[in-house]
């Protein structure tokens, strides 16, 4: 199991690429003011239909931050789709840890509960991308060849 999803295994790179496709599909609409307005309306309608709350009214600052986030995530997603590397999974897992903290913080402080749906995916992709690195590091630390004993001079 550890070797199957080791950071250097091709199955791990498929996970890195899958998380990138998810990011591209979910965040492409955030990258421009015009598409963000459409996404904002769709998310508000979904939140209202599910009883999870609506997004606050659009304003220029909210749109700016959504566009900045969308633009950066689209570029990051394209990099991972076109040239997936194991280290991209490590960095993406770290970024998802940060995103997860903020996605949990916002609804805990009054933002629409609709954000919890995104949190589930962020945590899942974060775990799947970080655990192999944690296991690889742990197993390398447990390897007797990597243990140096103090000199007995």
N, C-alpha and C positions, 0 to 999 in steps of 0.2 A: 504494500500500500504506500509506504513512504517513497519508494522508488518510482511508482507510477505517477505521482504528482510532484516529484522532486523538481525544484526550479529549473533544472537543465533538461527535463524530459519534454518531448513534443506535446504531451497531453496538457502540461502546464501552460505552454504557449497558446494552446487553444483556449484555455480559460482567460488568459491575458487578452486575446483577440475578441473573445465573446464579451468581456466586460467593456471593451472599447466600442463594439457595435452597439451595446446597450446605451453607453454614454452618447454616442453619435445620434442615435434615434431619439433619445429623450431630450437632449440639450440643443440639437440643431435649431429648433424653434426659438430658443432663447437668444440666438446670436444677432438678431436684428430687431430694431424697434417695431417693425411691421409684423414680423412673425411672432414676436413676443406678445403683442396685443392679442393675436389669435390664440396662442397657447394659454395666456392668462384667462381669457374668456372660457376656453374649454376646461381648464382646471377648476375654475370657479363653478362652472355648471356641474362638473363631475362631483366636486365637493358638496355642492348643494343637494344633488340627487342622492348621494350616499349618506347625507346627514353629517358630513365631516367638516363643514364650514366652507366659507368662500374666501377668496383672497381679497386683500384690501384693494380699494380703487387704484387704478394705475396713476402713477405720477412720474415725472421725468427722472428723479433720482433712482427710484425703484427700477425703472426701465434701463437706466444706465448700468446699474449693478447687474441686472439680469443679462444684459448684452455683453458686459465684460466677462462674466462667468461663462456664458454660453460660448463666446469666442475662444476663450482659453481651453475649455473642455473639448470643443470640436477639434482644435489643433492637436491636443493631447490624444484624443481618440484616433485621429487619422494616423498619427505616428505609430500607435500600438497596432493598428490594423495593417499598415503597410510594412512595418519593420518591427514585429514583436520580438522583444528580448526578455529573458528572465528578469533582469533588473527592472524592466518597466513594470512587471507585476509587483515587485517589492515597493517601488515608488507609488504605484497606483493604490496598493493596499494601505500605505501610509496616508495618502490623500483621502482615501475612503474613511479611514479612522477619523480624520479631522472633519470631513463632511458629516459623518455619523454623529459626532458630538454636537455639531451645530443643528443638524436635523432633529435631534432629540431636544436640544435646548429651546428651539423656537416654539414648538407646540406646548412645551411645558410652561412657557411664558405667554401663552395666549394666541399663538399663531394657529391657523386652521389645522385640525387633526389630520387632514388629507396628507400632510407631510410624513406621517407615520408610514404610509405605503412606500414612499421612496426610501425611508430609513431601512426597511426590511431588506431591500435589494442592495443598498450600500453596505450594510453589515455582512450580508452573505458573500458578496464579491470580495470584500475586505478580508474576511476569514479565509476564503478559498485561496486567495493570493498570498496571504502572510503566513499561514500555518506551515506550508512547505519550507519556507525560509527559517522559521523557528525550529522546525524538526531537523533540518540540515545543520543548523548551527549547534543545536543540542547534541546531535549525534557526533559532530566533529569534535566537540568539547569532551565527549565521553570516550573518544578514540585514544587509546594509550599512546599512540605515536605522537599525539599533540600535547601530551602532559609532560612538562619539564619539571624534574625534581631539583630541589636545591643542592648545590654543591656541598660535599662533605669534607672540605679541606680543613 
